[in-house]
């Protein structure tokens, strides 16, 4: 029997008590019960349809991790907490280092890397929200507080033309979505489902508030108060960030979340997460690591467009720190990395800069992330700073643009957004290609696709 990824990630109470976690890289997928001629066993019909529209074939990277390998690893006393089929790894928890050594010697194992050590306290931080408690009504503007955030890229013109994200599915990978299930501002949002990759038995609506504010930039639909950039899209809410510590295992969770999003048919992914420094400083990245290939999540991100999805990610908020640079997965190829500006188009001083170590332009584009209006856990509006909010504001518009331009592949859509940035003629490592004009991007698509099917 072929067991899909979503069924493989059951984690028992024993795994939660372990103090060490390891990423185990595998040689191949020998013995998997799934076959490429029956992809419906591990990909939804929506995922298959998305690939078919773009001429993308299902390949061996899509096959689930070998079940016989997993069972052999488990026989040594290790407990699976995540799997990654694109990169072909299993992440396990285990206190017995001798058992891990025996696993490392198995003939199908190519590498073992420690990715997590239990923090000194296992108490999770209480949800926190530093946004100002403000409720603002803008009776003269349909978009309310969010007016300038969408207008700077003329995204409201897409809405006026009927493209508000209907038929598009957006996956949001974040740290938690505290109160997103109960506040009035999101009651109309179409949430298809949730999944917690950090604690499968947990409640993402009781975790961090960060994802709530991120989601609000896209999903809220309250005329004359606040309208997000993709109010008619459907959403999957996925948790990969563990705020109790900063460790490599969060990239394993993130990789699993991306693959889950692919399997259920997500079109566009938003991630307002990035990593460059860890609790164990020996894991810290250097500038030369920003080549899109060092970090697991950057390698994973680079595959997203190959699977027919568009990944929109935050550039990072390190512009005023000693690091200054973008944070993985923002260094990945074939993604839209978003920096932050204010409503006048001026760069936010905290916005991380590029380029990548191999000379690619990053960030790709910019959107409003300084004094962004978002919804907080009380349901009220407040302002917040961060590329965390620039990314979803752009992500929602990208989904609407793809709805308007259905013939484009993921990579073509990414190129179209870059092409219509206001600095496309002279991109740099601060603004990237600049602020995209989403309406002009659509008009340029129309000029090349003049039949009634667009």
N, C-alpha and C positions, 0 to 999 in steps of 0.2 A: 504494500500500500504506500502511495506517495503522500508524505506528510508535509503540508505547506508550512512556510515560515511562521505564520501566526500561531500554528499549533505546536511548534517546536520550543517556544519560548516560555514554557511553564517552569517556574522557579519555586522550589520548595522552601519551607522554613529553614532547613539546614543550610541552604546556600546563603541566606541572609545573615547567618551567624558566622560564616567564614570570614577570615581576616585578610586573605590574599586572593587576588584574581589574576588570571593569566590569559593572554591571547595566544592561541595555538594555531599556527599556520599549517595548512594541509597541502599535501603533494598534488592530489587530484580528487575526483569525485567518484571513484570506483565504487560500485555497489549501490549507487543511488537507484531507487525504484522508479524515479521519474524519467521520462524520455522526451526528447525534443518534438516528437510527433504527436504528443499529447500535452501541449502547454497549458491547456485549461485546468490541468491538475494542480498547477502552482501559480497561475496568473489569472486574474479575473477577466471576464469578457471585455470589460471596459479597458483594461490594460492592453489586451490583444488588439482591440479596435484602434486604440491610440497608436500603437506601433504600425498596424497595417496602413493607416492613413499616411504615415511618414515613410513607408517602405523599409521598416526596420524588422529584421528577422530575429526570432528567438534563438539564442546561442547557448553554448555550454556554461557561460557565466550565470545564466538564469536558472540553471538546475540547482535545486536545494543541496546543501552540504550533505555529504554521504552519511546516511543513517548508520551503517555498520561502523564507520569511524567514530561517530558520536557514542555509540553504545560501548565500543572498546575503551574510549576515554573515560566514560562513566564507570566502567568496571574497575578502574584504578582509583575510584573514590573521588573523582572530580565531578562537579555539578555545573551543568551548562546554564549560563545566564544570558548568552546572546550567540547568534550565528550570523555569519556574513558570507553570502554565496558569491557575490561579485568578486570579493578579494579572497574567498575560500578560507575562512578561519572559523574557529570556535572559541568563545570566551568562557572560561570556567572559573568557579570559585573553589578554593581548596586550601586547607591549613597545612596539609602534609607535603612538605617540600620534597620528600623522598618519592611520593607518589607522582608529583609533577616531573621529577627526574625520570621516572619510568615512562611516563607519557612522552617526554622529549625523545626517548630512545625508540619509540615505535616507528616502524618503517615508513609510515605514511605521513609522519610529522616532519616538517622542514624547519620550523623555528618555534621557540617559546619565549614570550616576553611578559614580564610582570607588568601589569597595568593598573593595579590598585592595591593599596594597603589601607586597612581600616583606620580611619582617623581616631584620634585619642578619645573623642566622645562620639557616640552614635546618635546624639540628639540632633534632629533636623532643625535648622533655624526657623523661627516663626515667619510666616508670610509678612513681607514688608512692602510698603508702597509709599514712596517719598513724594509723590505728586501732591501739589497743592489742591486742597479740597475746594474746587470751584465749579459752579454750574453757570454756564453762559449761554444765553439764547440770542441768536442772530436773526431776528424776524425778517430782515430784508434779503437774506440769502438762503436758498434752498439747502445748501451744504452746511449751514451753521458755522460752528467753530472750525470745521475742516475745509472751509472754502479755499483758502490760499494754498493748502497742501496739494490739492488736486489741480487747481488752476495754473500753478507754475509750469505744469507739463501739459496743460490743456486736456487733461483727462476727462473733464466734465463734458467736453464735446463728444467723446465716445459715448458717454451716457445718454446725451441728448439724441444721438443717432440710434439708440436702442441697445447699446453694448454695455451691460452692467455686470457681466460675468455669468449670465445664465448659461447652464450647460457645462461650465468649467468647474473643475474640482481643484481646490488649493489645499495642500498639506502644510501645516504649521508645526515646525519642530522647535520646541522651546523648553523652558524650565518648569512650566506649570501654568495653569489657567485659573487661578484662584477666583472663585465666585462667577466665572463666566457662564455657569449654568443657571444662575438665579437673578442676575441684574436685569432690569427692564431694557437697558440699551441693546442687549444682545438676544432678547427673546425672539426676535424675528430671524435670527441667523440660522442658516440651514447647516447644522452640524451632523455629518453622516456617522461619526463615531470617534472614539478616543482610544489611545493605547499608551500605556506607561512602560517604557523600556528600562527605567531605573528600578522601579518597584512594581512589578506586574500586579501585585495585590493592592496597590495604593490607589488614591483618588486624585487625579490630576486637577480637579476643581478645588482641592484643599492644599495644593502645593503653591509654588511661587506665583505672585501676581504678574510677573513680567509678561508671560504669554497672553494674558488678558488684554493688556494695553497694546501689544503687538497685533492681536486679532482685531481689536477695535478699529485700527487704522484701515482695515479692509471691509469688515463685515457689518458694521453698524448701519442701520437704515432708518433714521429718525429725522424726517424733513424739518428744516428750519432750526434743528438743534445740532445734528451731526450726521453726515453721510460718509461712509468709507468709500474706498476706491473700487471695491468689487462687492456691492451689497447684495447681488443676486447669485453669487457663486456658492458652491457647496464646499464644506470644510471638513478635513480630518485633523484632529488635534492630537499631537504626539509629543511625548515627553522624553528627552534624552539627557538633559542637564541635571546633575546632582549638585545642588548648592551646598551640600555639607562639606565638600572638598573639591579640589581641582586636580583631576588625575586623568591619565590616558584612557581609562576605561570608558569615559564619557564619549570618546570618539567611536568606540565599539558600539555603544548604544545608538549613537547617531547613525552609524552605517546601517545598523539593523532597521532603524526607523525609516531611512531612505528607501530601503528595499521593500519594506512593508508598504510604504506609500506607492511605490511602483506597482506592487502586486494588486492593490485595490483600485488602481486606475487613476491616481492623481495626475493632473496635468502640469501644475505649477507648484513648486515648493518654496516656502519661505523659511529661512533660518536666521535668527538674530543672535547667533552664538559664534564665538570664535575663541581660539586658544593659542597662546604662545608661551605662557609661564605656568608652572605647575608647583604643587606642594613639594614634590621632589625636584629640586632644581637641576638634577642631572638630565631630566627629560626636557628642559627648556629648549625652545627653538632659537636658532641664530638667523641672521639675515640671509645667509646662503641657503638656509632650509626653505625659503619662500619660493620654491620653484614649482609648486603644484604637485610634487611627487614625494615629499618627505612625510608629511602628516597623513595618517590613514584617512582622515575625513577629506583631505584634499584629493587624494587618489580616488576616493569614492565619489566625490563631487564631480570630478572630471568625467565620470561615466554617466552621469544623470542625463545629459543631452543625447548620449548614444542610445538611451532607453526611451527617448521621445518625450522627456520632461524638461522643463526649464527650472533651474535653480536660481533663486534670488537670495543673496546673502549680504549681511551687513559687513562693512569694511573694517569695523572696529573703532574704538574710542580712545586710541592711544596717541593722537596727534600732539597732545601737550605733555606726554610722558617721555621718558628716556627712550622707549622703544620706537614710538612714532609710526611704525609701519602697520600695514594691513595684517590681519590675523587669519590663519587657516580656519575655514576652507576658502577664504577670500582670495587666496593665491591660485586657486584651481583654474584650469582651462575650461572654456565653454560654459561659464556661469556668468551671471550678472552680479558683480560686486558693487554695492551701493554705498557711497559716501554721503555726508550730511551737509546741507546748506540751510540758511534761514529763508524766510519767505521772500526776501529780496534777492536771493541767489548768491548771497555771500557765504563763503566757506565757513562752516562751524570750526572753531579752533581745535576741538577735540577729535575731529574726523581723521581717521588713519589715512596715511598716504602710501603710494607705491614707490617704484615699480616692483615687479617680481624680480627674483634673483636671475631669471633668464631673460629679462628685458621686456616682458609684456606690460602693456598699459593697465594699470590698476590705480584706483578703482575704475570700474567701467563707466558708471554714470553716477549722478548725485540726485538726491531728492530732499525734501524738507525733513530735517532731523533735529534742528535747533528750535526750541520752543514749539515743538509739535504739540498739537492737541490730540489727546488720547482719552480713553475712558478708564477710570480707576475702579478699584474693587467695590467702592460704595455705589457705583453706577453714575457718579458725577464726572464731569469733564475736568481735566487738568492739563497742564503743560509739562512736557518732559523733554529732556535732551538725550540724544543718542542716535547713532546709526542704526540701532535696534528698531527705530520707528521710521527712519528713512527707507529701510528695506521693505517693510510690508506696504508702505504707501506706494512704492514703486511696483511691488509685486502685484497688488490689486489691479493697477493699470495695465501691467503686462498681461494679466489674465483677460482683461477686457479687450485688449488689442488682439490677442490670439483668437478670441471669439469672433472678432471682426475680420480676421485674416486667417481663416481656417485652413487654407492650402499650405501655409508655411510649416516647415519642420521646426523643431526646437532650436536648432542652430541658426536657421534662417531668421527666426524671430529675434534671437539675441542680436544678430547682426543688424537687423532693422532698427532695433532700439538704439544701438550704438550710432548707427548712421545718422539718426535724427537728433543726436545731442547737439547742443549749441556750440560745442567745441570740437565737433567731429573733424573739422579741417586741420586742427592742431591739438590733438589730445595730449594731456600731460599726466603727471603722476600725482596730481592734487585733485582735480575735478574729473579726471578721466576724459570721456567724450562729452561730459557736461550734462546739462539738464535736457532730457529728451522732450521733443514735441510729439506727443503721442497722436495728436490729430493729424499732423503732417505725415507721420509714419503710416497711418491708415490711408491717407490720400495717395501716398506714393504706391502703396499696395494696390489700391483701386485702379490706378493708372495702368497697371500691368495685368490686372485681372478684371476686365470690363464686362464679362458675362454676368448673368443674373445670379449665378452661384457664388459670386465674388471670388 
